[in-house]
Each structure stands twice: as C-alpha cells, then as structure tokens.
Amino acid sequence: MRRKNYESILGEQEYFTTPLLSNSIKSALTQIGEPKPGARVLDIGAGECPLRPTLEEMGYEYCSLDIEQNRGGTINFVTRIDGVLPEQLESAGGFDLLILTEVLEHVPDWETAFINLVKLLKTGGHCIITTPFFYMLHEEPYDFWRPTDHALRFFAEKHGMEVTYSRRNGDGWDVLGTLLCSTSVCRKQKSVAAYLATLPVWVGHKILKYFFKKRTLQCLVDLQMRYYLSNFIILQKS
Ligand SMILES: C[S@@+](CC[C@H](N)C(=O)[O-])C[C@H]1O[C@@H](n2cnc3c(N)ncnc32)[C@H](O)[C@@H]1O
C-alpha cells in the first residue's frame, strides 16, 4: 500500500492496522527523543514519503531511498537496500535515524539489507522498523515475508544492533477484524439457490464487520490468540 500519510485509512483492510502503525511510529519518535541540530534521517523504502512532514517538523534533515522513483519524483536515492549501495550514499557519512515502515517484507535479501543498515547508521543511531505479521498479499510478486519479531531480533543482533524496544501490535479483535475486512462474499453460480445461500452470508459478514469496526466489545472482552497484526521494533547501533 502506497500511502501519502498515516492519518487516513486507505482501504477497509487497513482499518485496524493503520492507527496501530501511526501510534507506533509516533511513540518511537518520542522514545528516541528530539534530534540534535543537523541530525539526518534516511527513510528506506519511503514510497510516497508519508513520514517526511513529521520528520522535517521535528528538525531532521530528511533523505529517502527506494527501489523505484515515486510519483512526485522526491526519492533521493533510487536503489535497493539489499544491493550494492551508491558510493554517494556510503560516503555521505552515517545517519542518525533509519526508518523502514512496511518495507522489509518486500526485501528478498535480508542478510545484505542488514549489512547495509549497519553501514548507513551512525554509532548510537537508531533504526525503526515495522513489518506486517498478519496482512493480505500486496505489491505482488514482491511480497516475500511475514517475519516474526524473533526474525527481526535475530538479524539485528547478528549484525551488531541492539533491540531497545519491541512490540507486537494488534490483538485478536484487530486480527479478526482485518480478516473480515479483507474478505469478500461472492456468489459462486448465477442460480437462485446460490443467491439465496449467499444472501445470509453477505448480510452476516456486513453485520460482523460493522461490530468489529465499532469496537463495541473490545473494551469488555479480551480475544486471546497467537496471531497479531504487525511488528514494531527499535534498534540501536552500539
Ligand atoms: C508497502 S511500501 C511502504 C512505503 C512507505 N515506507 C510507507 O510506510 O508508506 C514498500 C516500499 O518499499 C519499496 N521497496 C521494495 N523493495 C525494496 C528494496 N529491495 N529496497 C528498497 N526499497 C524497496 C517499494 O518500492 C515501496 O515503496
């Protein structure tokens, strides 16, 4: 999904995940604290650069990298994070902050990507990563992974970064709500019988979606499950 910001919800299937992502990013930026004067951030897999205004308002000097140029032509480095980095980028000195929101699931070579992240980060600098764990296929055929938080920790620590914060976003209500909102009810045949069978399922699906989106029961009932929506992790180069 190529979003312009994290404040509005793009499609129904984003209903549960977007507010969680938005809050995670805000809380990560608060945890890391005010940037020092001249601090530089690299938004990796930046897409339409939805975080640019927030980061610039905070005082960061903003730079973006993506495998392809965006619609506004605002990507500074058109290159892949899991390949050979352009010399101009490597020689530009380390960044204080790296951000990868909903990117690593599209990156096939994590080994090279993490080597590059460490190269691009200043010592003491932070790296904020979010990745989906329960989410529909998107940007196919470039949709490779649904990593666990253990995978992120493994690659980070293997490459000398410390996990300073890690959270699993989304409870059972969010997961089931996302599943419902990613499902369409359709007739399988053009017969009266198929119409009559589909109608109650279609109505039931609409009603269920309505209650999940209203979050009527969420504050009263805990739905426990070993699925969650997305990973949110903050790393630091020690
Ligand atoms: C789902 S979009 C997320 C965009 C943005 N970070 C956001 O939060 O809206 C994934 C982005 O990663 C980029 N991307 C995919 N593979 C990449 C790679 N190997 N290196 C760098 N960027 C990549 C895509 O072009 C796309 O812009």
Ligand as a Chemical Component Dictionary entry (heavy atoms), coordinates in Angstrom:
data_LIG
# 
_chem_comp.id                   LIG 
_chem_comp.type                 NON-POLYMER 
_chem_comp.pdbx_formal_charge   0 
_chem_comp.three_letter_code    LIG 
# 
loop_
_chem_comp_atom.comp_id 
_chem_comp_atom.atom_id 
_chem_comp_atom.alt_atom_id 
_chem_comp_atom.type_symbol 
_chem_comp_atom.charge 
_chem_comp_atom.model_Cartn_x 
_chem_comp_atom.model_Cartn_y 
_chem_comp_atom.model_Cartn_z 
_chem_comp_atom.pdbx_ordinal 
LIG C1  C1  C 0  4.486  -1.014 1.293  1  
LIG S1  S1  S 1  5.513  0.236  0.648  2  
LIG C2  C2  C 0  5.849  1.184  2.114  3  
LIG C3  C3  C 0  6.169  2.628  1.785  4  
LIG C4  C4  C 0  6.410  3.565  2.993  5  
LIG N1  N1  N 0  7.537  3.144  3.790  6  
LIG C5  C5  C 0  5.176  3.665  3.840  7  
LIG O1  O1  O 0  5.240  3.406  5.040  8  
LIG O2  O2  O -1 4.125  4.061  3.294  9  
LIG C6  C6  C 0  7.050  -0.626 0.392  10 
LIG C7  C7  C 0  8.106  0.217  -0.278 11 
LIG O3  O3  O 0  9.347  -0.490 -0.282 12 
LIG C8  C8  C 0  9.975  -0.299 -1.534 13 
LIG N2  N2  N 0  10.911 -1.429 -1.746 14 
LIG C9  C9  C 0  10.589 -2.686 -2.076 15 
LIG N3  N3  N 0  11.709 -3.442 -2.158 16 
LIG C10 C10 C 0  12.750 -2.639 -1.862 17 
LIG C11 C11 C 0  14.160 -2.833 -1.791 18 
LIG N4  N4  N 0  14.708 -4.027 -2.016 19 
LIG N5  N5  N 0  14.936 -1.769 -1.455 20 
LIG C12 C12 C 0  14.382 -0.561 -1.217 21 
LIG N6  N6  N 0  13.061 -0.320 -1.282 22 
LIG C13 C13 C 0  12.242 -1.336 -1.589 23 
LIG C14 C14 C 0  8.823  -0.249 -2.522 24 
LIG O4  O4  O 0  9.175  0.345  -3.748 25 
LIG C15 C15 C 0  7.782  0.540  -1.722 26 
LIG O5  O5  O 0  7.907  1.923  -1.931 27 
# 
loop_
_chem_comp_bond.comp_id 
_chem_comp_bond.atom_id_1 
_chem_comp_bond.atom_id_2 
_chem_comp_bond.value_order 
_chem_comp_bond.pdbx_ordinal 
LIG C1  S1  SING 1  
LIG S1  C2  SING 2  
LIG S1  C6  SING 3  
LIG C2  C3  SING 4  
LIG C3  C4  SING 5  
LIG C4  N1  SING 6  
LIG C4  C5  SING 7  
LIG C5  O1  DOUB 8  
LIG C5  O2  SING 9  
LIG C6  C7  SING 10 
LIG C7  O3  SING 11 
LIG C7  C15 SING 12 
LIG O3  C8  SING 13 
LIG C8  N2  SING 14 
LIG C8  C14 SING 15 
LIG N2  C9  SING 16 
LIG N2  C13 SING 17 
LIG C9  N3  DOUB 18 
LIG N3  C10 SING 19 
LIG C10 C11 SING 20 
LIG C10 C13 DOUB 21 
LIG C11 N4  SING 22 
LIG C11 N5  DOUB 23 
LIG N5  C12 SING 24 
LIG C12 N6  DOUB 25 
LIG N6  C13 SING 26 
LIG C14 O4  SING 27 
LIG C14 C15 SING 28 
LIG C15 O5  SING 29 
# 
